[in-house]
Amino acid sequence: MTKTILVLAANPKNTSPLRLDEEVREIDNGLQRSHRRDDFILRQKWATRPVDVRRAMLDFKPNIVHFCGHGSGKEGIAFEDEMGQAKLVNSEVLAGFFELFADKVECVVLNACYSHEQAEAIANYIPYVIGMKQEIGDTAAIEFAVAFYDALGAGRSIEFAYKLACNAIQWAGMSENLTPILKSKSSRLNKGKSSEENLIQLSLTPKLPFLLLLDVSGSMNGEPIHLLNLDLQSFINDLKSDSFTTERVDLALITFGSYASTIRDFASIYNFHLPKLEASGSTAMGEAIELGLNLIEQRKGEYKSQGIAYYKPIVLLITDGSPTDSWQTSVNRLHKESSLRKLQFIAVGLEGADMNILARISPPEFPPVSLKNLRFSKMFNWISSSVNSASRQNMKEQIMLPPPNNFEVDL
C-alpha cells in the first residue's frame, strides 16, 4: 500500500536560517534509493502558512506529516503569515486540527526545537508523534530525519525508525540523541495516575498480541479487496465494543503484494486506525511471514522490558493465491515457533488460493481453512468471538481458538 509523506517547511524571515532544503533533499534521496521507493509518495510545501497546511492535508491525504522549522515551546510551532513573518500555532489548535485527520494520519514528526508540548497534545489523536524536548541543532535534526525515513523505506516500523534515528545522531558524534521524544498513543496511560500506579496497571493487564497478514496482491483487486475492507472494519469495531478485549488485545497489520509492509505496528484495539487497503502486485507471502515473526519478537521484548504478562500471540493470514517469493526459510521458522507453542497461526485461503501450498506453510497442528464466496463477515465473527474468549482465559491456560465449525465449506 502506497503511503504519502507530506513535508511542511517554514523558516520565517524573522527567525534564524535553517538548512531545511538539505533536510528535505536527503529525505527524498533516501526514499528514492530504498528498494520500496514505490511504496512512498513525497509531497512538499515550503514557506508554509496555515492555509497551506489545510489545503495540503485535504489535497494529499498524507499518512505521515513531517514539519521542519522552528518551535517555541508553549507558544507553538512557527509557520508563516502572509508577509513571511513567524505565526505561532499552539498545541490546542494543532491537536484539534489533527483530530480531524486522525482517520488517515498515522505519524506526525515535529522536527523543531521545543516541540514536545505540541507532540504531547497531538498524540491524543494520532498513533505516533515525535517532538523535540529541547533545542536541536541543524545537523542533528537532519541526521535524525534521514535515518528515520531510511528505516521506513526499508519496511521497518515507526518505533524502530525512531530508535534508529536517535542512534544516528550518536553515530554522527553528537550528544542530542535524547532530544527527540516519541509519543505513542497506544502506550498512553491515564494522566491522573502516578508512575507507580501506571506500572502496577501495566503489570496486572496481560496482553494478547494479534497479527493480521493480509494479501493485497493484484488478484485481490475489485470485489475481494472491497469486501475485505468493509468486513475488516466491522471486525475491529466488534473488538472495540468489548471493554475487556479493548484493554487486553494489541493488534498489528502487515500487508503483502510485491513487498510486505508493516501498515500498523502493534497498538491497542482502541487506538487502532484501519487504512483503506488497495490491491496490486505479486504475492510476497514469505517476506510477510518473516516480517510478522520479527514484529512479534519485538513486541514480546517490549512486554518483557515493562514487566507486562502476555498470552501466546495469534497470527491470521488471509490470501487468495500462493507465494511468489521464497518462503521455505520463513516457514521453517514459523513451524519451529509454533511447535514451541510461541504462537498460534491460522491460514485462510480464499477462492483461488493454493490450499496445498497453504497446508505446507501452516504448522501441522493448525491446518489451513478454506473460505468460500468472500464471506469474510462470518469468518471475522468467529475470530472476534474467539479473541474475546481467549483474552478472558487464565494466563496459565493454553490459549487455543475454537474450531471454525463449518464456515470453511458452507459459505
N, C-alpha and C positions, 0 to 999 in steps of 0.2 A: 504494500500500500504506500503510495507517494505521500510524503509529508512536506508541508510548506513551512519554511522558516522565514519569518518577517524580521528584518533588521531595521530598527528605528534609531537613527543617529542624529544627535543635536549637540552643537558646540556654539552656543550663542556668542555674539560679538563681545559682550561684556564679561566673558569668562575666559579662563586660561586656555590656550590652544591644546588640543589633544590629537593624537595620531589615529583618529577614527578610520580614515581611509585605509591605513595599513592593517588595522584590525579586521575590517570587513574583507579586504583583499585576501588576507591569509585564511580567513574562514572559508571563503569561496574556493581558493586553491586547494585547501584540504579536502573539501567535499568533492571537488572535481577529480581528484586523484584517487578517491576511495572506490573500491570495487562495487559499492552500492550507490554510486553517484546518481543513478536514475531513480533512486528512491526519495530524492530530495529536490525541492524547488526553493531557490533562494531569492527572496524579494527584498528590495532595499528602498528606504525612504530617508532623504537627507534634509538637514535643516528643518527638522520635524516640528510642526506646530500641532496643537491639539486636534485641529480639524483634519490634519493629515493622518493622524493616528486613527481617528474614527473611520475615515474613508478607506484606509488601507486594511483595517480589520474587516470591514464589510466586503471589500472587493476581493481580498486574497484568502480569507478564511484560514488563517495560519494555525498550525498545530504548536509551533514554538515561536515565541516572541522574544527577541533579543534587543534590549536597549543599551546603547553605548553613549556615554556622555558624562554629565556632572550630576551629583546628588548633594543635597544639603541637609541630611538628617531629617528632623521633624518637619522642616519646611517643604520637603518634597524633592521630586525629580525635575531637572531643568530642561524643559522643552523651549521652543522659541515662539515669540509673538510675531505680529505682522511686520515689526521693524527689525527683527532679528535679535532682539534682546531676550534675556532669560525670562521665562514664565514658569514659575514653580508650581507643580501639581502635587498635592499632598496625598497621604496614604488613603484617606477616606474616599477621595474622588477616584483614585486608581483602583481600589478594591471594588467599588461599586461598578466601575467600568468593566473590569474583567469578570465580574459575576455574570454580566450579560452574555459573555462569550465562553462561559465555562463548559458548554456542551462540545466545544471544538478544541480549545487550547489545553494542552497537557503540561506545558512548561513555559515559565517566564524567567528570563535571565536579565537581571538589572546590573549590568557591568558598569557601575558608577559608585563613587565614594559615598559612604554613609547611607546606603540604600536598604539596610536591613529592616528598618521600620516599615518601609513600603512592602518589602518582601513578606514580612510577617502578616500584614493586612491582606495582601493578595492571596496568600496561602490558605485563607478561609474558603476560597472558591476554586483554586487551581491546584491540581495534584502536586506539582513540583515548582518551587520558586527559589531562585538563587539571588542573594543580595550580598552587599559588602558591609561588614560591621564597622569598618573604619576607612580611612583614606587608602587608596590603592594606586600605585604608580602606573604609568602608561605601559611600561614593559611587562609588568606582572599581569595587568589586565589583558594584554594581547596574548601572552603565554597561556593564560587560563582559557580564553575564548577558543584559541586554535586547538588546544588539546581536547577541550570539551566536545567540539564538533568533529574532530578526528575520531573520537570514540563512538559518537553516534553514527558517523559514516561507516564504521566497522560493524555496526549492528549491535553495539553494546547498550546497556540500559542507561537511563539518565543518572541513576545513583552511581553506577560505575564511572560514567563520563565525568561526573563531578569530582570523584576521588582522584581520577587520573589527572584532571586539570589542576587540582591543588598540588599534586605531586610534581607536575610540570613546572610550577613556579619554583619548587625546591631545586629541580634539575637545573634551572637557569641561574642558580646561585643566589636566590632572593629569599628573604625571610617572611614574605607576605602570604605564605600558603594557608595560614589560618584566617585570613581576612574574608574569603568567600564563605558564605553560610548557606547551606541547603535547607529549605523549609519544605518538609514533606507533609502534605495534607493528610495522607494515610496514617502518619505517625503522631499527629497532633492529639494531645490529651486534654481533658477538662482543665480549663485555665484556673479554676478556683482551688485546685488541689496542690499540695506541696509536692516537691520532687520525691520525697519518701513515699507519700501516698500513691503517686503515679507508678513508682517502681513496684509497689505491692500489687497495684491493679494489673500491671503488665504480667507479673509473675503468676497471678491467680487466673488469668484468662488464657487458656490454651488456644492455639491457633490451628486451623485446618487449611493448609495451602491447597488451592485448586487451580490447576493449569489447563487452559484451553489451547490446543494445537489445531488450527483451522486451515483447511485447504482453500486458497483463494486463487488457484491456477485458472487458466483461460477456460477450461471445461466447466467451471462453476459459473460462468457468466450467464446473465439472463435470470430466469426464474429461480435457479438454485441459490444464487447469492442474495437475491431479493428476499426470498423466504427465510434464509439463514439470518439476515439482518433483523427481520421482524421478530422471529421467534427467539433469537438470542437476547434481544432487548427485553422480551416478556419474561424470559428465564431469569435475567438479572433482577428485574422488578420483583419477581416472586421471591428471590432470595432476600432482597431488601425488605420485603414485607414482614419477615420473621425477625424479631429483635434479637433473639438468641443467635441465629445464624449470622446476622449483621455484625455482631460483636466478635464472632469467632472465625469466620471464613475470610481468608485472604485470596483474592482472585488475580490471575495474570493471564495475558493473552499474547500468543505468538501466532503469526500467520505465515504461510509459506506458498509462494508462487515460484518465480525464478530464483528468489532468495528467501531465506527465513528471516523474519524481523520481529523483534520484541515491540509489539504495539502498546502494551500496557504492562509495566512491571508489577510485581505483587503489591496490591493495595487492598484495604478493607472493602467489602461489598458496598458499604455506604458511600465511599468516595470513588467508586469505580465508574468511569465515564466511557461508554462504548462509542468508538468512532464508526462511521459508515464504512463497511468493508467493500472493496472493489476487486473484481477478478481479472487476472491477466497472467500470462507467462506459463512456465513449466511447473514442475512439482518437486521442489527441494525438500522432500519429507525427511530424508536422513539428516540434513542440516538442522531442520526444525527440532527433531528429537534430541540432537546433541545440544542445541541451544537451550532447549527446555530443561534438560538434566542439569546443565550448568546454572540455570536460573534457580532451580530448586535447591541446589547445593549452596548457592549464595544466600538464599533466603533462610535456610536452616542455620547457616552460620550466624546470621543476624539474630535469629531467635536465641541461639545459644549464648551469644555475647551479651544479650539483655536479660538472660535468665528466664526466657519465655518457653513454657512447655508447648509441644505441638503434636498433632496427630500425623499419621502417615499421609504424605501428600497423595492427591488424586490427580491423574492426568487423563484428559479426554481428548482423543484425536478424531477428527472428522474429515473424511476425504471421499472424493468420487473417482479416484484414479489409482495410480501406483507411482512410486518414487522414480524420478528421472535423474536422480543423483546417486552417489554411492551411499548406501545405508547400512551395510553389514556391520561396520565397526560401531556405529551408534547403537544399533540394535543389540549387539553383544553386551554393550554396557547397560542398556535398558534391562535385558534379561537378568544380568547379574544383580542390578539394583532391586528388581522385583523378587528374585529368589531369596535375597537377604531381607525381604519384607520392608524395604525402604520406601516403597511407593506402590500404588495401585494404578495400573494402566488399562484404559478402556479404548479400543479402536472401533469406530463406527464407520462402516462402508456404505456410501450411497449407491444408487444405481450407476453402474459403470466402473465401480471400484473393483480392483483385482483382489478378490477375497482370499485367493491362495497366497498372494504376497502378504496381505494383512495378517494371515494366520502365521506366517513366518516372522513377521515383525512383532506380533503380540506375544507376550510371555505365555508359556504353556498353561499356566493357571488361569489366564484371562483370555479366552478365545475371542476373536472379533465378532461384532454384531452387525447384521445387515439391516439397513433402513430402507423401506420401500416408499415410493411416491412422494419423497421430500416432506414427509410428515414430521418435521422437526419438533413440533409442539408436544407430541406425546413423549418423544424421547427426552426432551428437556423437563417435562413434568416428572418423569421417572428420576432423572438426575437431581432435580430440585428437591423432591421428597427424600431422596437417598442422602443428599448432602445435609439437609435439615436434620435427618435422623442421626447421621454419623456424628455431627457436631455436638450431639447431646450424650453420646456414649461416654462411659468412664474411660479415662486415659489409659487404664491398664487393659482395657479390652482391645481385641484386634478389630480394626475398622475394616469391614467388608461391605460393599454395596450389595443390596439385594439383587437377585436375578431380574433381568428385564422382562420377565414373563414372556409374552409372545409378540411384543411390539415389533420385533425384527422381521416377522413374517406376515402379519396381517394388516399392515398399513398400506 
